[in-house]
Amino acid sequence: MSNTLLSSIYYPSDLRKLDEEQLPQVAQELRNFIIDIVSVKEGHLGASLGVIELTVALHYVFNTPDDLLIWDVGHQAYGHKILTGRRENFDTNRQLKGISGFPKRSESEYDAFGVGHSSTSISAALGMAIASNLKGEFNKQHIAVIGDASIASGMAFEGLNHAGVTDANLLVILNDNAIGIDPSVGALKNYLTAVKNGKNHKQNNMIKSLNFNYSGPIDGNDMFAVVRELKRLQKIKGPKFLHITTIKGKGLKQAEEDQVKYHAPGKFDAKSGEIHIKSEENLAPKYQDVFGLTVLDLALKNEKIIGITPAMPSGSSLKFMMEALPQRAFDVGIAEQHAVTLAAGMATQGMIVYCNIYSTFLQRAYDQVIHDVALQNLPVIFCLDRAGLVGEDGATHHGVYDIAYLRCIPNIIIYAPLNELELQNILYTAQLGLAQPIAIRYPRGRGQIPEWQKEHFGHYEEIKIGKANKLRSGSKIAVLSTGTIGNNVITALSNIETSDLVAHYDFPFVKPLDENQLHAIFSHYEKIITIEDGTVKGGFGSAVLEFAAEHDYKKNVTTLGVPDEFIEHGTVFELQQYCKIDVKNLETIFSSKSK
């Protein structure tokens, strides 16, 4: 990187020493730098490429970190990270002990707010702006950069609604590229499209009606236009709203043309943009595809089945049903609360609703799960993708709390399949006529059975609710696992010499627990070990301990799982090692307990 402008920029103070005419060169070098690193190290690509000019302009015009800059979600913050002291270790992005893939307060003073879930930026920036006013810091700037998919979320509207009746020094920048991870949806998207195309009447401006000083839309990939407008807005007090249009993936032809695939493309050729195709021969299917293909198959046979996802049709694989049965499969945008209550409304009318939400995002609709579904005992089928440790996205995205936060809710069934066959069968069982809601949790990544589709797809068996399964006999120790982490147990037990001493039970139902089986286990074995890929506080192990206490069993119980701390980013394997639930650690634990 010698003799480049970027090589001499460590912090925004270095950027501000340049002439404005040099900024397009900085943008080009920054774009190339991100493409070079992400092509090899992987990560989120398209979002950051689209906002390069905006990123450079913001740090050039505003006095960061004293002026506070918040990137909604943070997929688009790679350029920001590189310009704020992290260029030289950017190649550690999303790796164990490396820098986070999202802005993070503990990582840099330039990261004004930790993000990862969408639509929080306006509320956070408004909170900071009101605090600045109370402290007498009336010239401090507070900037929230939010995308057109994120601004359609209810929380963003709540923030706008409040901001419009304050005198807060807040600048909301709408980065409008018509796409989140998948294409944006909904009436607000149609409104923004009309604004961009000049078809919206000037008096019909939603943002102005909320008391914002509105400007735009301007070309967000035109460096000089953005700098000029930011300098103008810098001098205006009160709530301001700048509408910019950008191209997601800007500067890499393939990323511009296939914005969904290049959101996070994996490894690719930095020059041509071609993605390095990994061979999928002899690989087990992804759990999301088992869900997507099974639900479509069931829906073709049962006209009452409906699919719902909040903005994740590709990630959840509900896209299969959306393409085949568009009248019965819905992407509702980034609106988890709405998704859950929409499902509840449909369930009151006799529909069988598969509501597919990533485990980490169902946290955003907790009240709706309790108040609108469970309290009314409506048989909504929650399909919680990305349950457990998800890897490189880190603490904001791990789905490790769902067992604990759902287990305390009356009426709800919680099921975690051991493999894709069990996932297929519970999806089938759920539409036979459950009288209560069910949450089915399954991980990111691939299953266990390479030939699943050829040998098992569509061959359904009904699952008995609340039944545990004995997978292996043993004389001294019982290992109780729930979900796919049980496959680590199976492998570990096949590798140790004392395996005849260790029994293995699969508890797919965390609620209701198979109490008959538990009585038999506690009566027979000296030691009991529980294992889960969720938090040990309040999780499956806690449920077993509660059972033991209630029935006055005094056996030695060890609970294994995710410890009581926020787990950072790394590969799933590295994080399982850290939590001591990988195969090697389990071998050691089982061997030592056998003595």
Secondary structure, DSSP 8 states (H G I E B T S, - for coil): -TT-SGGG-SSHHHHTTS-GGGHHHHHHHHHHHHHHHHHHH----HHHHHTHHHHHHHHHHS-TTTSEEEESSSTT-HHHHIIIIISTTGGGTTSTTS--SS--TTT-TT--S---SSS-HHHHHHHHHHHHHHTT-TT--EEEEEETTGGGSHHHHHHHHHHTTS---EEEEEEE-SBSSSB--SHHHHHHHHHHTT-S-TT--HHHHTT-EEEEEEETT-HHHHHHHHHHHHT--S-EEEEEE--TTTT-HHHHH-TTGGGS--SB-TTT--B-----TT---BHHHHHHHHHHHHHHH-TTEEEEESS-HHHHSTHHHHHH-TTSEEE--S-HHHHHHHHHHHHHTT-EEEEE--HHHHGGGHHHIIIIIITTT---EEEETT-B---TTGGGT-B-SHHHHHHTSTT-EEE--SSHHHHHHHHHHHTTT-SS-EEEE--SSB-S-TTIIIIITT------TT--EEEE--SSEEEEE-GGGHHHHHHHHHH-TTGGGEEEEE--EEES--HHHHHHHHHH-SEEEEEEEEESTTSHHHHHHHHHHHTT---EEEEEEE-SS----S-HHHHHHHHT-SHHHHHHHHHHHT-
